[in-house]
Amino acid sequence: MTNQDLIDALRAADAVQFGEFELSHGGTSEYYVDKYLFETEPDCLEAISEAFAERLAPDDKLGGVALGGVPLAAATSVAAGVPYVIARKQRKEYGTANLVEGRLEDGEEVVVVEDIVTTGTSLVEAVEALREAGATVERALVVVDREEGGRENVEDAGIEMEALVTASDLLDSQ
């Protein structure tokens, strides 16, 4: 899967939009990458999961960041034949009250998958939750790096981040 194939898949899903958008961290942007469009479009989700699967070892375990990373983790789990866990943003107050859902052994290595990184805050918080639960997390795979400081924040937390595409890739190809 080439970088251009992924860009084409994101564009075919109409996931890259232009206008004025407020972002989750409070800033604004002239473009928006709609994760719900690319994660709910089967061809695009398949392209992403195959690209992630190519970057995994057979003994890797995935961690999906709730909410956007969960369909990516599930699809990649099937494509690569590896298990996954889900890192919640906050502990639920009923049932098991777990912050991490799924089977996770103490010391197990987990590769986190995430949709879009802007500041990296959600990804770092998910990694912290996984580490608290006993996981070893050193790598993250993301679909889009918006190149707005997120990579640096993620790397400062001791996580190697690999993006399938960057904002520059998406904007240069329009």
C-alpha positions as CSV (number, residue, x, y, z in Angstrom):
1,M,0.0,0.0,0.0
2,T,1.6,3.3,-1.1
3,N,1.2,6.7,0.6
4,Q,-0.7,7.9,-2.4
5,D,-3.1,4.9,-2.2
6,L,-4.0,5.9,1.4
7,I,-4.4,9.6,0.4
8,D,-6.7,8.5,-2.4
9,A,-8.7,6.3,0.0
10,L,-9.1,9.2,2.5
11,R,-10.2,11.5,-0.3
12,A,-12.6,8.9,-1.8
13,A,-14.3,8.7,1.7
14,D,-14.6,12.5,1.6
15,A,-12.7,12.6,4.9
16,V,-10.7,15.7,4.0
17,Q,-12.9,18.8,4.1
18,F,-12.1,22.5,3.7
19,G,-13.6,25.5,5.5
20,E,-13.3,26.8,9.0
21,F,-13.4,24.2,11.7
22,E,-13.0,24.2,15.5
23,L,-10.8,21.4,16.7
24,S,-11.1,19.4,19.9
25,H,-8.2,21.2,21.6
26,G,-10.0,24.5,21.0
27,G,-8.0,25.8,18.0
28,T,-9.3,26.4,14.6
29,S,-8.3,25.0,11.2
30,E,-9.0,25.6,7.5
31,Y,-9.2,21.9,6.9
32,Y,-10.7,18.9,8.8
33,V,-10.0,15.2,8.6
34,D,-13.2,13.5,9.5
35,K,-12.3,10.3,11.2
36,Y,-15.9,9.1,11.3
37,L,-16.1,9.2,7.5
38,F,-12.8,7.3,6.9
39,E,-13.5,4.8,9.7
40,T,-17.0,4.0,8.6
41,E,-16.2,3.6,4.9
42,P,-15.3,-0.1,4.3
43,D,-12.7,0.4,1.5
44,C,-10.9,3.2,3.4
45,L,-11.0,1.3,6.7
46,E,-9.6,-1.8,4.9
47,A,-6.8,0.2,3.3
48,I,-5.8,1.7,6.7
49,S,-6.0,-1.6,8.5
50,E,-3.8,-3.3,5.8
51,A,-1.3,-0.5,6.1
52,F,-1.2,-0.9,9.9
53,A,-1.0,-4.7,9.6
54,E,2.1,-4.3,7.3
55,R,3.8,-2.5,10.2
56,L,3.2,-5.2,12.8
57,A,5.0,-8.3,14.0
58,P,3.1,-11.5,14.4
59,D,3.4,-11.3,18.2
60,D,2.3,-7.7,18.6
61,K,-0.8,-6.8,20.5
62,L,-2.8,-3.7,19.6
63,G,-4.3,-1.0,21.8
64,G,-7.1,1.1,20.4
65,V,-7.8,4.6,21.8
66,A,-11.5,5.0,22.6
67,L,-13.4,6.1,20.5
68,G,-11.7,6.6,17.2
69,G,-9.0,4.0,17.6
70,V,-11.4,1.2,18.4
71,P,-12.6,0.5,14.8
72,L,-9.0,0.8,13.6
73,A,-7.8,-1.7,16.2
74,A,-10.6,-4.1,15.4
75,A,-10.1,-4.0,11.7
76,T,-6.3,-4.2,12.0
77,S,-6.7,-7.1,14.5
78,V,-8.5,-9.0,11.8
79,A,-6.2,-8.0,9.0
80,A,-3.0,-8.9,11.0
81,G,-4.4,-11.8,13.1
82,V,-3.3,-10.2,16.4
83,P,-5.4,-9.4,19.5
84,Y,-6.2,-6.0,20.8
85,V,-7.3,-4.1,23.9
86,I,-9.3,-0.9,24.3
87,A,-8.0,2.1,26.3
88,R,-10.9,4.1,27.7
89,K,-10.7,7.8,28.2
90,Q,-12.1,7.5,31.7
91,R,-13.0,4.6,33.9
92,K,-16.6,3.4,33.7
93,E,-18.4,3.5,37.0
94,Y,-20.2,0.1,36.6
95,G,-19.4,-3.5,35.9
96,T,-15.7,-4.1,36.1
97,A,-14.8,-0.4,36.2
98,N,-11.8,-1.1,33.9
99,L,-9.8,1.6,32.2
100,V,-8.4,-1.0,29.8
101,E,-10.8,-3.5,28.2
102,G,-9.7,-6.9,26.9
103,R,-7.0,-9.3,28.0
104,L,-3.7,-7.7,28.9
105,E,-0.9,-9.5,30.7
106,D,1.5,-7.6,32.9
107,G,4.5,-6.5,30.9
108,E,2.9,-7.3,27.5
109,E,4.0,-5.1,24.6
110,V,1.2,-3.1,23.0
111,V,1.3,-1.0,19.8
112,V,-1.3,1.7,20.1
113,V,-3.4,2.7,17.0
114,E,-5.0,6.1,16.7
115,D,-6.9,8.0,14.1
116,I,-5.6,11.6,14.1
117,V,-2.9,13.3,16.1
118,T,-3.0,17.0,16.6
119,T,-1.6,17.8,20.1
120,G,-1.1,14.1,21.0
121,T,-2.9,14.5,24.3
122,S,-5.5,11.6,23.7
123,L,-2.8,9.3,22.5
124,V,-0.5,10.0,25.5
125,E,-3.4,9.6,28.0
126,A,-4.3,6.2,26.4
127,V,-0.6,5.1,26.6
128,E,-0.5,6.2,30.3
129,A,-3.7,4.1,31.0
130,L,-2.2,1.1,29.3
131,R,1.1,1.5,31.1
132,E,-0.8,1.8,34.4
133,A,-2.6,-1.5,33.6
134,G,0.8,-3.2,33.2
135,A,1.5,-2.8,29.4
136,T,4.7,-1.9,27.8
137,V,4.0,0.7,25.2
138,E,6.8,2.1,23.0
139,R,5.1,2.5,19.6
140,A,2.0,4.1,18.1
141,L,0.6,3.9,14.6
142,V,-1.6,6.8,13.5
143,V,-3.5,7.5,10.3
144,V,-2.9,11.2,10.1
145,D,-0.4,13.5,11.8
146,R,-1.7,17.0,11.6
147,E,1.9,18.2,12.2
148,E,0.8,20.6,15.0
149,G,3.2,19.5,17.8
150,G,1.6,16.1,18.5
151,R,4.5,14.1,17.3
152,E,6.8,15.9,19.7
153,N,4.5,15.5,22.6
154,V,4.0,11.8,21.9
155,E,7.8,11.3,21.6
156,D,8.4,13.2,24.8
157,A,6.2,10.5,26.5
158,G,8.7,7.8,25.2
159,I,6.5,6.7,22.3
160,E,7.8,6.2,18.8
161,M,5.0,7.5,16.5
162,E,4.6,6.4,12.8
163,A,1.9,8.2,10.8
164,L,0.5,6.7,7.6
165,V,0.1,10.2,6.2
166,T,0.8,13.8,7.3
167,A,-1.3,16.9,6.9
168,S,1.3,18.1,4.3
169,D,0.8,14.9,2.3
170,L,-3.0,15.5,2.3
171,L,-2.8,19.2,1.5
172,D,-0.1,18.9,-1.1
173,S,-2.1,16.3,-3.0
174,Q,-5.3,18.3,-3.4
